[in-house]
Structure formats: structure tokens, C-alpha cells
Amino acid sequence: MTAVPLRIYDTGKDSGKKSPMSAFLPPDTTLESAIKSKGEQLFALMDQQPPPALFSKKGAYARLMEWSMKDPVFKTQLFRFVDVLPSLNSSAEIVRHLQEYLGDKAVELNPALKAGLAASSFAPALVATPVKAQIVDMASQFVAGETGEDLLKQIKRNTKLGLATTIDLLGETVLNDAEADVFLQRNLEILDSVSKFYAKEPTPSFSDLGPKGPLPRLNLSVKISALTPDVHPADPENSIAALKERFRPILRRAAAVGALINFDMESYKLKDLTLQLFKSIFEEPEFRQQPAIGIAIQAYLRDCESDLRDLVAWARRHNRPLSVRLVKGAYWDYETIIAQQRDWPVPVWQKKPESDANYEKLSLFLLENIDIVTPNFASHNVRSCAHVIAQAERLGIDPRAYEFQALYGMADELKLSLLQMGHRVREYCAIGELLPGMAYLVRRLLENTSNEGFLRIKNMGEATKDQLLGNPVNAIAAAPEPLARKPHAAGAFVNAANTDYTQAANRDKQRAALTACTAQLGKKWPLIINGKKITDRAYIPSVNPAKPSQIIGSWARATVADAESAVAASVAAFPKWRSTPIDDRARILERAADLMESRRLELNSLLILEAGKPWIEADGDISEAIDFCRFYAVEMRKLAKPVVTQSVPGERCVQTWTPRGVGVAIAPWNFPLAILTGLVVAPLVAGNCVIMKPAEQTSVIGAVLMDLLVESGVPAGVLHFVPGFGEDVGAHLVGHPQVDFVAFTGSRAVGCKIWETAGKTQPGQQTLKKVVCEMGGKNALVIDNDADLDEAIPAALYSAFGFSGQKCSALSRLIVLDEVYDHFIERFVSACGSYPIGDPAQPGTILGPVIDADAQKKILGIIEQGKKEAKLAFQGTAPAEGYFVPATVFVNVKPEHSIAREEIFGPVVAVLRAKNLDEAFALVNGTDYALTGGLFSRSPKALERAQNEMLVGNLYLNRACTGAIVERHPFGGFKMSGGGTKAGGKGYLENFLFPRSVAENVMRRGFTPPEEA
């Protein structure tokens, strides 16, 4: 059969727009009549089957599901309890969590459950044992078995029924090579054991026979995230190379035993990588013809049609038949939330009927290409199945040329009815340990209780059969709008979106920008004082910390005399700048933000080269700088309006703000654009004049920022670029009597010296200096006994080793509770080796160099001291060239050890052990610092305690302890981490303003204006 191209094609990539009807199949009355006929036939056969156990109203499980569908709060709490259950090792822990989740006041319970919860405290074993058994029983309804023997029994049952089987091994993300090796071996063992079983059971099931004879009976689904910890979507080349090493043995074994290997789809960020791997590995000579292959395609993705077309074109180009499993998709909520958090376009259709309509469109495309593709229609939706059957009959396709697929434990009546109608059906059987497989169970529970799930709607009688068989295109307009972030009001602040490096086009643009930036290195950057460039100074070279022989540029070293000139020019410019309308000042910041956005890749390149920042870290730095400009512009406009302090008849009482005067901004090298921008533009928009002193190591970035701000409209005299060394220029400016404030971010030693110096009143000084001082931290992450280690370990790795631990928020101490300590350490230490170290110019690098030779020497010295105090559990390797320090982990660390108390500012983690949360929180609070901290726990009470007892400026619960976003996470600490200011938060601008109170008597001869009366 020749492929027939679809007449309608719309990728629908702009998720900000509603789906046009033309994005889906046009209406066809004749086809709709056929679909309705097939659907009614299916429903009639299904009605002859026993009611599905899931919706039978019998048994504890059915009652829980019924309750979950009626009460969303109960459903959320129940599913969270199910999720945490595998980590609970005692009856007391099970009961405690049950009480915390279901004993919440917001959860309405029936009398029986209330009584059970009340009794559980007195006899935990009597409650915990049946509860655990019930959850295991729930899991067993969706998991075909825990062992290979269980699987073989299910295959035998399926064969007798006429069903074919596809196998999925439970177990998703792996964190280290050892876990990946175990999963690889499990796949090989399944291929061996099932192939031997089939050899002894030579008679295939009805569904194992295609129009040309027997099909591969052994089908195995594999997820890429389960085969290597080295999956970095921004670095597909190296990720694919690592994945191929583990896929090849599976493919060889599959070819030997005649199996079909199906590549499963997971989250959207892995979609392109999965497709690239699929095409790349099957273009290798060894695998061009065998084994039989398949891949899943998710119809709820807006861009999946283009992927499917490309896949079919690839199959034709290489004459490679393949199976395509068309699914709706199982991660809708996750994809929507992640996209909204990152301000990226939402990749999934936002209405359920849109996904259904897209499924039908893609179903037709698969049928029209059946000469090269074997379609596998995975759906529990009768309308979707009826549409396939009607279209196939219209095209004259043998029903054995395609198959339907359904999950084990779900839609049994649909499977049997399809078989009765002469269609092949394959059951998707998950196999593995029940309790560790809770993530799979939760997905199935969500599917069964979803308000829009077909099985629920059908079996709970929430719609008529005619409604269930209606064309989904007609339901789109009436479908409820999805819950989304509230639209931004006009003039409101909106965070800049980071670059999505999973997209090939973005990676290509960044590589080109790096090449262009490298070609322009070596410039000399002069001082800029009062709008004039000063070139006749000594120049200091700035080098690439990954390649110290590479000169990024040279910056003019300011003298004390230059600092004096900058202060004098600022004093002279201040009156005019102070009087400049606030809206004009705010627009300058907004222009600067726009310029940064337009030059994002160029700025990224400079940060990669001068600061040694990996791609993603550099890009986040740019976003934060943009956010500071836009956020402070919005906030200053708010402060422009006088605030009524109290309404009193006859008197107008307001508070206003006035700029402080002249200030100096002293920035660190670790966020060379973001922090420098924030320290400069906040006082600028508030009406102050600013002397900018960037860090010596990243002064070229400071020079570029200066040029950008001047281009945006900052007048001469208002902002000065005075790079130099802290001990001379910096110290002089801090102590200068005409400097009214100091904005500083950096080390504790320098910060305390600034605080001390600024506190001394100098002759001629008219203002008490304001110091905005943000310093370092000794940040801790607590791992509770019930923590989800699959989430906690990646978060800990990123917090500790992202940008080589050179963030003031970076994780320095891991505090792990006794019960989970050994297991956590084993997995965490093993996972450390999966973090790639190297040149940050390469997209997959996470661990780059430290900033300079002094930092390298200091950190290596601390590591040597750590070896004397504690046990070295892990130390990676480091490139010979550049200022690299390997990832290092110490265990058996005591609170008094120096590595547990001193800020390191490098990729070094000290692991401490705690008996309980009391001890853990005491350890968190037991240092001089209070910047960031975090807790991984699935105990509601523990999370509540952390908010009250972990005394840090930024507390992160069940997420990484780095990555603060402007406005969302105002950043700053207290104790020796800072003065309690919050960069990127409301109230930050007030640090650069004096408050003023104005009271006016508005009475005139006994009368007042109406609004004042």
C-alpha cells in the first residue's frame, strides 16, 4: 500500500494559543456513523463481561477509589501515603505517617476510618499490617508479578485468552552505573527466561499471529533513564554514546532469541534524546535488520505529529519496518507544572479532548503507512478504538495488521471484547517488586481516578455511551480550561525563561556564540569614570579557569585617585539623578533587560569562558540579571506612590522615600553578571549614584555590563566602572566619608571587614553608612528516614557539585538520619562518579573548574585536612590542565571537624549522621552561618517542624537548596551569612532609600477637601 499523506497538518507548537479545529481531522458524517456502530458493538460486548474490579464497589480497594473520586483532598493524601509506604520499615512509622496524612483536619473520614486511626496509636501492628497488605494488594492489581515465575504464569494465562504480552520491568531512573548494570542484567535475564518458556510453549496466541504469520511473541519495553545515569539532554552526543553501550547487549540478545525491543517514552525532556538514540543505534550495521523494533509516541504532546512523520520517513529511507505504540501519555500534570515553573511553552495539549483528537489524527496516519509501520494502539478509550477499527475498514486493512494494547489490571472487558471482534490485543505487563514499584502504582491510581479518565467516566456512569462515543473535536470548546498560573497583570513582573538546551537549535546557537566570542577575546577594557574612558593604567589579564593560558581580556586597574574621581563625579551627578522621574529610571533598567535578553548567548559565552560556568549555570546567571532589572523597575514604580499611613480627618499623612546618595557595589566572581547587576541596578533605580567594582577574576564581564547599562541610558556621572583590587580601591571606597552605602556580596572575612570599616564615622561624613552585606554559608541538607532517595540524591548532587560548589548557597553538609544512612551513602557515593567534570564549554559538563589557582590550592588544602579528620568516601578525577578540583565526599564527619564548620566554596561535601530530627536540626543550626538549608522528607509533621526549627534565610523542602529565582525565592541569610536583606525580594530597594513622613494640615477655615474629610 502506498502511504497517503494527511491533508491536515498543524504542529500546534505555540501552546499559548487555543487549538484550531484545523489541527485535527475534519468532520466526516459517514465515518462518524461507522465509529458509532463499532463503538456500540464494543460496548455491547463489554456489558456481557463481569464489572471491572476497580469499579465494582466491592472490597476495600474499590471503596478507597470511590472515596478518592469524590474527595480530592482525601485522594491527594492517600496517594502521598501510598508513595511513602515503601520507605517505612516499622509498624510505628506506618501508623505515624497514616495519622499525619489522613488525620489532617482538611481530610474528611468516615467513622470506620476515624476509629481505625484513633486505635492505631495503641496497637500499631494491628493497623499497620493490614494497611500494608492492602496497599500491596492494590499494587498487585496493576503489576503482573514480582518474579520471573509470576510473569511466566501471566503470559500463560494471556496465551490461553488469546492475548499477546509485552513486558515492562519496573524501575525507572538509575543514579549510578551499578544500578544501571543491575537493570541491564534483569533485561537480559527476562529475554533468556521468556524465550526459553516460549520454546516450550510453541503454540502462539491468537494475538501473536499477523496477516503473514507469527509475530515476535517476546516483546520487551525499555526506558532509557533505567540504563544509564549519564543522561544529559543538553549533551545528546555523549548521552547517546553511554546509552548505546548498554542497549547493544540487549539488542544482541533480542536478535538471538527473536524478540522485539520497544523504546518507551518518558518525560518530554528525554523525548528528543530517545528518538535520536533510536534512529542512531538502528543505523549501525549490526542492527539495521534485526532485532524487531518499536517505539512509543505520546499523542498528548503538541509536537508529536512532526516526530511521527519524521520517524516514518526515517523507516522508509532505511527500509526498516517498525512498530509504533501510540499512547496518550502518562505525565500530563508533571509536564504542565515543569513548563510553568520554567516559563517555557507547555508541551502537552491542555484539554483532554485535544489529546483524544490528536490521537485519532495520528492513528489515521499510522494506518495510512501500514506498509512500513505496525501500529500498536494503546488505549482504554472505546471511542479511540472504534475510530481505529472504522478507519482501518475504510482503508481495507486486515485487522491482524495492527494491534490494540492495554495495561495489565485495567480495561479487561475491553481487551476481551476486542478479541471477540477479531482484533489482536497485547497486554502491557509491568513486572517487579511491588513496594518499590509504588511510582507505577500511583500513576495507575491517578489514571483511574482522573475526572477525565475514560474508564472512570464509563464505569461510574458519569456519561452516556453516546457521549463517550462523540467526536472529541466537538468537545474541545466546551472542555474546562486547565488549572494554570494566573495570567500576569499589565506591568507585572515576569521572570525570564532559561534557554532550553534540550532543543538542538538552541545548542547550535550556543556553540556558534561560543565560537564567535572566542574569536574576539583579548580586548583591553578601560576604566569608565564620569562617562570617560581612562586607558592609561596598568592592565591585568583575566584568564579562562579551564584553560589558564587563554586570555579572556585585560582590564585597567583603578588607583585610589581614580576612586576619588568617581566619588566626586557621583556627588556632582546625584542631585540631577535624584530628581529624574522614577519612570525614566525604571525604563533604563527595562532597556538593559531587553539588551541582555537579545545578547543572551553572547553573554552566556563570556560567563562560560571567564567564570568557568557550565552552559546551564551561565544561562541561569543571565536570567537572574534580567530578572533583577525588571523586578526592581516594577518595585520602584510601586514605591513612587506615597503610602497613606493613617486616615485622620483634616490631615494628610503619607510616607515617601528618598535616595541615600552615593554608593559602592562590590560584587563576587561566582555570579559575575547576576549579582553585579543586582547590586548596581537596585540603588540606581532608587535614584542613587553607584561606583561599580567587580571581582578581579571576572572584571571583563563587569566591563561588558557597564557598556550595556550606558547603552541603556544611564547618564555620565551616575555609574562608574572602577575595577581594582579589594585591598586598595575597595577598602578606600568603603571608608570614604562621601560614600553613603555599600552593597557587598562575598566572603565572610571581607564582609565583616566592610561592616567594621563602614561603622566608623570619618571626618566630614554626614551620613551613617548603610551596609547591605551578603556573605557565605555552611549549608546543610537533611535526609529524613522516609525521604524519596530517587529525588533526594540528584538534588544533593546538583546542590553540592553544580558549578563546582562555588555558590554561596551550595550544599556543604549532608545530615543523614540513622535508619537510612548506610543506604543513602551507598547510592550517593556511587552516583558522584556520574557527574561529568571538564571544560564548561562542553554542554554536558556540570563540574567545571574553580575560579583560580588560589581557590584551587585552598580547597585542595581543606581536602587534605579532611582526610585527617574523617573518612574519604569518594574523590573523583580532574583534568590536568586548568584549576580543577575533583568532587570529594567525606563520611564519619563530626560536628567539631573543620570541614563541618568552615566554608569551603568548592565541590566538597561533609556527611554527618544524626539519630533523629532533633539532632539533625541542632546540627543545621550549630554553625556561624544561616544562609540556605533543606530537608527531604515525606512526613508532613517533619516538613512543618523544619519551617519552624531550621534557622536559615532560605529553606528548601524536597528540592535542591540552590537555584533561587528573583521574587519567587528572595535570597539572603543572617548570622554570619548576612544582615538579613533579601535580594530579589520585596523591600530590598528600601535598603537604598531613606523613609520620609509627610503630614499636612488640609483644613482651611474649618473645611477640608472631600476626600480628606
N, C-alpha and C positions, 0 to 999 in steps of 0.2 A: 504494500500500500504506500502511496506517495503522501508525504506529510502535507497537510493543508494548513497554511498559515492563518492564524486568527485575524479577523478583520479589526478587532478592537484591541488596542494596546495602550496602556497608560501605567507608567511605573508607580505613580502616586507617591513620589518620594517627598513631596512637600507636606509633611504631617501637620502643618499649621492650617491647611485648607480642608474643608469638608470634601469627602469623596464624591467626585462627579459620577453620575449614573453611568456615563460612558466608560468608566473604569472597569465595568463588569459586563457580563453578557447581555445583549439586548433582549427584550421580551419576545417570546415565541409561543403563541397560543397552542399550537399543535404539540410542541414539546412539553408545555406545562400540563397538558391533558395526559400525556404519556407518563410524566413524572408522578402525577397524582394517582394514576392507575397502578403503577409499580409500588408506590408508597402504601396505598390501601391494601395491596396484596401482601406486602411485608407486615403491616400492622395486623392483618387478619391471622397470619401465621404466628406472629409473636403472641397474640392473645390466647393462642392454644397452648402456649408454654406456661410452666409454673411462674408465678410472680417472682421477680428478682429478689434475692435475699436482702439486698441492700435497702430495698424499699418495702419490705414485707410487713412492717410494723411489729414483727416478732423478734424477740431477743434483745439483749442489752445494746448490741451494736446499732440495730435499727432504731431503737428509741433514742440513742445518743445522736444519730444522724438527723432524726426528725426534730429533735430539740435544737440542734445546730442550725438547721434550716430556718427555724422560727426565731432564734435569738442570736444575732451576730456577735454580741459580746461574749456569750457562752461559747460560741463556735471558736472565736479567737483564743480564748483562754484554754479551752480544751485542746486545740491543736498545738498550742505552745507547750502544754504539758506533755502531749504525745512526743513532741520534738525533743524535750529534755530527758525523757524517761531512760533512754539507753545509758546515760551517764550517771544514773543514780544506783548506788551499789548497796543500799540498805533499805530496810522497810521504813525506818525512821525518816530517811531522806525522801523516799517516795511520798510518804504521808505529808511531810512538811511542804513539799512542792505542790501537792494536791490541794492542801489548805491555802497556800499562797495564791494559787491560780483560781481555784473555784470558790474560795472563801471570800473573795473580793466583794465589797458591798455592791459593786455595779453588776455582779452576776446574780441573776435570779435562779434559784434552785427549787426543785420540787421537794416536798417534805422528806422523801426517802433519801435523797442525796444529802440534804441538810443533816439528817440524823446520822448518816454514814460518816460525814465529815466530822461531826461532833464526837463520834465514838472513836475515830481514828487515833486521836491522841492517847487514848488509854490502851488500845490494843493495835498498834501499828501493823503488826504482821497479819492480823486478821483482815485488815483492809488492803494493805499493800499487795499481798499475794494475789488475791482475785483481780485487783486492778491491773497488775502487770500481766496476768494471764489474759485478761480481756483485751488489752492493747495488742498483745502478741496474736491473739485470735483475730483481731481486726486486721493486722498486717498479713496474716496468713490468707485472708480473703483476696489479697492483691498480689501476693508473692507465691510463686508456684512451688517453692520449697527452699530448704536451706542447703541441701546437699545435692550432689550429682545423682544420687539414687532417687531423691524426690523428683528431680527433673525428668528422669527416665520414666518414672511411673506416670507423670503427667503427659509426656509425649505418647506413651502407650494409650492412655485414655483418649487423647486427641485423635490419634490414628483411628481408633475404633469409631469415633464420632464422625470421622471424615475431615477433621481439621488438620491443617499443617501447623508447624510450630516455628517461631523464631525466638531466639534465646537472648536475654539481656542479663549480664552479670551485674548485680548491684554493687555499687562502689563508684564514686564519681571522682572528684578532684583528689589527686595524689600530691603529697607535699615533698617527697624525696624519691631518689632513684630506687631505694629498697622497696618502697611501696609500689612503685611502678613495675618493678621486676616481679613482685608477687602477683600483681594483676595480670601481667603478661603470661605468667605461668598458668594462672587459672584459665585464661582463654585457651591456651594450648591443651590443657587437660580436658576441657569441655569438648574441644574439637575431637580429641582422641576417644574419649569415652562415648560420646554420642555417635560418632561414626562407627565404632565397634557395635554399638547397640543396633544401629540401622542395618549393619551387615547381618545380624542375627534375625532381624525382622524385615525381610526383603520386600514384603508387600507394602507399597506406598498407600497413603490415604487418598481419598478422592481429591483432596486439595493439593496433593503433591503431583498431580498429573495435568500437564498443559496440553494445548492442542496438538503438539508434536511429540508428546510422550512425557516420560518422567522429568521432573524439575529437580534441582538440588534440594534434597529433603532437609539437610542440615543448614540452617540459617543462623548466623551469629551477628548480633549488633554490637558495635564497639564505639565508645566515646573517646575522643582524643584527649580530654582532660584526665582520663584514667590511665594514660600510658606514658606520660612524662610530666615532671614538674617544670620542665623548661618550655612552657607555653607562654610566649610573649607576643601578643597580636601585633605590636608595633615593630616586631622584628621577625617577619614571617620566614625569611630565608633560613635563619638558624633554628627557628622553631620547627620548621618542616624537616630539616635535616635530623633533628633529635627525634621527631616522631617517626620518621621512616625507619630508624634503627630498631624501633620496637614493633612497627607494623609489619616489616618484612617477614619475621619468623611466623607471624600469624597467617600472612598471605601464603607463604610456602606450605604451611601445614594444611591450610584450607584447600589449596590446589591439589595436594596429595590425597585428601580424603573426599574431594568433590563437594566442598561446602561453598555457600555463598556468604560473603562478608559484607555487612551493611554498615556504612558510616552513619552514626546517629548525629543529629544536630542538637546543640546545647544553647548557650546564650548567644545573643546577637554579636557580641564582641569576638566570638570564635567562629562565626559563620563563614566569613571570607577565608579564614585560615583553613577551615575544614574543606572548603571547596578547592582551594589551591592544592592542598595535600592530596586530595582525591585524584585530581587530574594529573598532578605531577608524578605520583607513585605509579599510576597505571599507564603512564607513558614510558616507564622503564621497560627495556626489552623483556626482562624476566616475567613481567606481569601484564604484558599487552593483550594476551589472550586468555589467561587464567589467573586466579580463580574467577568464578562468577561474582559479580559485584553489584552493590546497590548503595543508595544514599537517600537520606531523608531530606525533604524540603518542607518548610513551615509556611503554610498559607496565610498565617496572620501577620507575616512580615510584608510591609508595603513594597519592598523591592525584590520580593522573591520571584516574581514573574521574569524579570530580567535574568536572574540567576538560573532559573529553569530553562529559559531559552538558550542561554549560553551553554548550559550543561548538555542539552540535546544536540546543539551544534557541534560541541566537542565530541560527543559519541559518534556522530555521523562522520566527522572529519577523520576520526581514528578507527572507524568501523568497529566500535566497541559496544556491543549490546550491554544494557544495564537495567537494573530495577530502580524505580524511583518510588519511595514511600512518601506519599503526600499526607501530611498531618496538618492539623490546625495550628498546634503549638501549645506548649505547656508552661511558658514563663511570662505570660502577659503582664501580670502585676509587676514582676521584677523588672522587665524591660521598660515599662512605663515609668516606674519610680526612678530607676537609674538615669534615664534620659532627662527626666525633670530635674533631678538633683544637679545634673551637669549642664543644664540649659542646652541640651542637644535636641535635635528633632526626634520625636518619639518614633521608633522604627516599626511599631505594630499598628495595625488598624485599630482605631479607638472604639469602634462599635462592633458588637458580636456579629450582627448581620453582614457587616463588611467582610469579616473573615470568612463567613459562610459563602458569600457571593464570590469572593476571590477563589475559594476552594473549588467552586463549580467551574469557574473560568479555567483554572489550571487543570482540572480534571479533563475538560474537553481537549485541552492542548495535549495532554498525555495520550489520550485515546487517539488523537489525530497523528501521533508519532509512534504508534504501537509497533511499527516495523523495526524500530531500533530500541524502544523502551518497553519494559514490562511494568505497567502501573500497579502500584500497591496502594489501594485507597484505605487509609487508616482513619476510620471514623465510627462513632457510635450514633451518628445522626441519620435517622431514616430518610429524611429529605435528601441529604448528600448522597446516600447510597442509591436512592431511587433515581436521582439525576444521572449518576454514572450509568446505571442499567439502561435508562431511556436513551441516553446519548450513544451508548455502545450499540444498542439495537438499531438506532437511526443510521449509524455508520457501518452496520453489517459486521460487527466484530464478534468473534467467537467468545462467549462468556468465560471460557477457560484461558483466554489470552491475558486476562488481568485477574487480580485478586483483591479481596477485602481483608483488612486486618483489624483486630480488636484486642484490647488488653485482657489479660487473664483476670478473672474475677469480675468483669464488667460486661454488660450487654450480651449475656449468654443467650437470651431469647432472640436477639438479632443475629448472632452467629448461626444458630440452628436454622432460623428462617431463611437466611441467605443460602445455606446449604440445600434446603428443601427446594429452593428456586433454581438450583443447578449452578450456583456460583462457588468458586473456590474461596475459602476463608482460612486465614492464618492467624493463630493466636500468639500474641506477644507475651512471652513468659519471662518475668523477672525471677532471678534465682539468686539466693544469698541469705546471709544471716538476717533474721527478722528484726531484731532490735537495732543493729547498726544501720539497717535499711530504712530508718524512720523518715528520711528526707523523701524517699519514694512514696512512702505511705501518706505523708502529709500532702504531696501533690495530688494523689488519688482522692484523698478526702476533700480537698479543695474543689476538685473537679466534680465530685458527686454532690457537693452542697452549694455549688455556684448558682446564683439566681438565674443565670442564663444558660446553665448546662442542660443539654437536651435530655439526658437521662432523668434528671430531677424533674424537669417540666413535664415530661411524658408520664413518668411513674407516679408523680404526686398529683396528677390530674390538674395541672395549672394551665393547660391549654388544650383545645380540641385537636383532633387529628387533622382536621382541615387547616387549622392554624399552623400546626407543626409541619405540614407539607407545603406551606406557602412559599413563594419565591422570596428569598432573603433580600433581594434588591428592593422589593416593595416595603420591607420592614425597616430599612435604613433610616428614613426620615423620622419615623415615629420612635426609634430606639432611643433610650435615655442617653444623655450626654455623659461621658465618663467623668468620674471624680478626678479633677485635675487641680493644679496650682491655680490660685485665684489670678485673674489677669492683672497685669501691672497697671496701676493708675497712671494717668498722664503726668509726666515729670517725676515719677518714682524712680528710685534706684534699681537697676537691673545688673546682676553680676555678669561679667564677661565669661563666655564659654571657652574652655580649653580646647585646643586642637585635638581632633580625634585621629590619632595616628594609626588606628586600625584600618583607615582608609588609604589605599595605595596612592591616590592623588596627593594627599597631604604629606605622605612620606617623601614622595618625589619632589614636591615643592621645598620641603625642608632640606633635602640633600642639595638641591640646586642653590638654595640660600647659603648653606654652609660653604659650598664651593666658591660662591661669589664673595662671601665675607673673607674667606681665607686669602683670596687674591688681592684684597685691599688692606691687609694687615701692614703694620709698620709705621703708621702715621704718627706725627707728633701732635699732642693735644696741649694747647697753651692754657694759661690761667685766663679767666674772664672776670674782670673787676670793673664795675660801673659801665658795663657794656663794651669794654675794650679788651681785646686780646693782648696778653702780655707773653711774649715769646722768648725774651732774653733771660731765661732762667735755666738752671740745671735740669736735665731731663732724666727721669727714672724709667727704666724699661719695665713693662708688665709682660709676664710670660704665661704660656699655657701650662697649667699644672700637670697635665697629662703628657706634655712634650716640652719640658723646660727650655729646650733650645729654640723653640718657636716664639718669636717676639710678637705680641699682640699689638703693641703700640707703646709709645713713651709719653709720659705726662710731665708737665712742668712742675717743679717743686716750689711751692709757695714759701715765702720767707715771713718772718714776723712783721716786717714792714708792709708786705702785701696784705696781711691780716688787718693791720691798722687802716690801710687804704679801704679795704672792704667795709670795715665798721663805719668809717667816716662817710663813705658813699651811702651806706644804708641809712644812717641817721639823717642825711640830707634828703633822701628819697622818701622817707617814711611819711611825712605829712600828706604828700600828694597821694601816695598809695593807700593810706588810711582812708582818704576821702573818696577814693574810686568806688563807684557804685558796686555793691556786692554782686549784683547780677553780672556785671562786666568781669569781675574777678572769677566768678564761677564759670563763665563761658570760656575763659582761658584754660581752666582745668579740663573742661569737656573737649576742647580742641586738642589738648595734649593727649587725652584718652583716645580720641579718634586717630591721631597720628600713630600712637603706639599700636593700635589695632591694625592699621594699614601696613605697618612695618613689623608686624609680629614675628615673622620668620627671620627677618634680618636681625632683630633684637635677640631672638632665641639663639641664633648662631653665635652672636657675640658672648652671650652668657655661657654657652657650651664651651667656647674656646678660652675665655678669660677666667671664668669662675669654675670651670670643670664640672658644670652641671649637666647631668643626663637630659635627654630631649624632653621628657615629660616634666621633669623638675624645672627646667628652664622655661618651658611654656607656662607652667603654673605661676612662675615668678612674674611673667609679663601680664597674665590675667590679674594678678593681685595689684600690680602697679596701675593698671587700667581702672580696676575697681576703686582704689584709693582716690583717684582723680574724680571719678563720677560720684562716688559716695560722699566725699567731703564737699563737693559742689552742691549736692542736694541738701546736705545737712546745714551748710552755711546759709542757704536761702531760707531755711526754717528759722535759723537764729536771727535773721534780719528783721523778723517781725517782733515788735515789743510784746512782752507777755504780761497780761494783767495779773498783778499779784493778789489783789483783793478788790472786790467791788464795794465801794463806800459812797454813799450819796454825797455829791458836792466835791468829790475829789477823784482825780485820775491817777491811779497808781500802777506803774509798769516797771518791768526790769528789762534792761537792754545790755548789749555787750560792746566793748571797745577793744581794739587790738592792743597788745602789750608793747610792741615796738620792734626792736632788732633782736634776732636770734641766730643761733648757730645750729646746724643739723649735722651730727656726726654719725655716720652710718657704718654698718659692718659689711664684710665681703660676702657673707653667706646668702643674703638676698639682695644682691647688689643693685637691682633695679627696683624691686618692690618696696623694700624698707626705706631706701633712699628717697624714692618718690613720696612715700607716705610721710616721712619726716619733713620733707620740703613743702609739699603742696598743702598740707593741713594748715601750717602757720601762714602760708602765702594767701590762701583764700580767706583766711581770717583777717587779712589786712596788715600783716607784718612783713618786714624785710628779712631775708634769710641769707646766711652765708653757708654755702654747701661744702662740706668736707667729706668726700667719700673715703672709703677704706683704701689704703695704699695698694692692696693687691688687685683691686678692681676699679681703679680710677678711670680707665678708658670708658667703662660703662657709665661712670658718673659724667664724663665729658659729653658723651652722646646724649644723656638725659638733659644736660644743660642746654645743648643746642636745640633739642626738641622743645623745651619749655620756652626758650627765646622765640623759636619759630611760632609757638602757640600764642605769643603776645605778651609775655612777661616783660615789663619795661626795664630799661637800663637802670641800674642802681637798686633795684628791688631784689634781685637774686644774683649771687656771685659764686663763681666756681673757683674754690681755693683748695686744691689737693695738696697734701703735705703729710708730714709725719706727726703723729699724735703728741709726741713729747715736746714738740716746739710750737707749731702752728695751732694745733688743737688745744694745748694747755693754755696758750696765750689768749685764745678766743674765749675759753671758758671763764677765765679770770678777769676778762676785760670789763671795766666799770660801765661801759655803754652797751653791753650785751644784756638784754633783759630776760632771755630764756635760753635754755639749752635742751635740744631734743636729741637724745642719745639712745642707740641700741648697740650692745656689745658685751664685753666680758665684765665679770663682777669686779675685777681689780680696777679696771678703767672707770667703770660706772661709779664705784664708791669714791674714787679719787675726784671725779667730776662733782659728785654730790658734796664732798667736803670742800672743794675749791669754791663752788658756787655759793656755798653757805657763808663765805667770808665776805663781808662788805668792804669794798675798796674805796679809797678816797675819790670823791667825785661821783660815786654811784648814787643814783636817785631811785632805783627800783630794787626790791628784793627779787633776786633771780628765781624764776620758775624752772625746775628741772623735771623733764619727762624722761625717765630713765628705765629702760627695759634691758634686763640682763639675762643671765643663763638659767639653767635648771639642772636638776638631777632627777629626771622624770622617770616615774615608775608605772608599770602596768601590772595589775594584779590579775592572776588567773585563778578563778574560783574552781572548786571541785566539780561543779556542774557545767563549766564553760564548754562551748562548742569549739573543740580544738581545730576543726577544719576552718573555722573563721578566725580563731584567736592566733594561730601560728602565722598565717600570712600577714595579719595585721601587725604582729610583733616584729616580723622580719622587715616589713616595709618601714615601720616606725624607727627601728634601730639602724637599718643599713641604707635606707633611701638617702641619696646624696651623701653617702658615706658617714652618716650620723652627724653631719655638720649643720644641724638645725638646732636652735635653742630649745625646740620642742621635742627633739629626738629622744627615743627610748634609751635610757641608760641602765635602768634596773628592772629586772623581771622578778616579781614576787609571786611565787607559785605555792599553792596550798598543798599540804602533805599528801592527801589522798591521790591527787592527780600528778604529783611532782615527777615521779620516775617516767611515767608515760609521756608527759609533756616534754621533758628534757630529751628523751629518746627521739621523738619526732621533730622537735625544734632544731636540735643539733644536726640531725640528718638533713633537714631542709636547708640549713645555712649554705651547704655546698651548692645549692641550685641557683644561688644569686650570682649572676654574671658580673665579673669585675673587669674593667678595661677602659678604653678610650671612650669618653662620653659622646664623642662624635658619632659613635655607632648606636643605632636606635635601640638595641636590646640591652645596652649597659644600664645597670642600676647602681652598682658600686663603682664610682669613678675615683679620681684622686682626691686627696686632701689638698688644701689650698696652697701650701708652700712647704719648703724644706723645714722651716722651724716647727710648723704644725706636725709634720711627719715625725720629726725627731722627738717631739714632746709626747706624742701618742705612743710611739714605739717604746719610749721610756716607761710610760704608765703600764704598758702591757708587761714589760719585764718585772715591774714591781708587783703586778697582779699575779704573776707566776710564783712569786714568793709567798703571797698571801692566800691564794685559793688554788683550785684545780682548773687547769686549762682544758676545757671540754672540746673546743673547736678553734682552729685557726686555718683560714683559707690561704690561698696563694695570691701573690701580687706580681704584676708586671715589673720587670727590672727597670725600665725607663719610666720616669715620672714620679710624682710624690704620692705613691700609693701605700695604703695600709690595709692589710687583709682583714676581713671580717673575723672577729675574735669573740669567743664566749667563755666566760669563767663560771664555774659552779662551785658549790660549797663556800659561797661568799658569806662573810659575817658582816653585820651592820657597822662594825667599827673599822673594817678594812677601808683603805683609801679609795679603792675602786668602787666602793659602795657610797662614798661620801663626796668625792671631788668630781667636778665637771670635767669631762674628757673631751668632748666635741670631736668624736671620731667613731668609727664602727666597732665599738667595744661594748659588750653587754655583761653586766654582773647579775647572776641569778641567785636570789635568796629564797630560802624556804620558810614558810610560815605555817604554824599549826592550825590557825583559823583566821577568820576575817578580822577579829580584834587585833591580833598580832600583825596581820598584813597592813591594816590601816595605820597602826603605830609606826611601822617601818616606812610607809609612804610619807608620813608627816615628820619623820625623825631626822631630816636634814635641814640645812640652812635655806633651802630653796622651796618655792611654791609656784612653779610655772604650769606644767601640764602633768596630767596623770590619767589613768584609766583603769577600768575594771571590765573583765569578761566574765559574765555570769548569766545564768538563766533563772536566777531566783529573784522574783520581784522585791522581796524584802532586802536582799543584798544590794540591789541597784538603788533602792531607796536610801539605805544606810550610806552608801558611797556618796550620795549627794550631800549628806549632812556631815560625814566624817572625813572624807578625803579633802584635805585643805589645800587646794591648788587653784590657780587662776582659771585654768581651762581643764574641765573634767570631761573625759570621753568614755562613754559606756558602750561596750560591744562594738567598738570600731577602733581604728588606728588613732594614736594620740598625736599625730601630726596632720598638717593639711588644713589649717584654719582658713576660712573663707570670709572675706570682708562682709560685714553686717551680720552674716549668719553665725559666725563664731568670733565675736570681739576678742582680741588677743592681748594677753598680758597677765603677769603674776604679781605676787607680793613676797614678803620676807626678803631674802637676798636675790630674788628674781626681778624685783622692780618695785615701783612706787604705787602700784595698783591701778595704773592707767590701762585703758583698753583701746589699742589701735584698731581702727576699722569698726568702732562701735559708737553708739550714740553717746554724746558727752565728751568725746575725745577732743573736739575743736575747742571746748571750753578751757582746755589747758593753755591755749594761746590767746586767751581773751581775759579782760577784766570785766566782772559783772558790775553793772551800774543800776541804781534805783532812782526812778524819777517820780516825784509826787507833785501834782499840780492842783491848786485850788481852782475849780471851774465855776464857782459861784460868782455871780455879778449882781449886786443889789438884791440878793435874795432869790435869784432864779438860776437854774442850771440848764445846760443843753439837755434835750430829751433823753439821749442815751446815757447821760450821767446821773439822771435823777434817781 
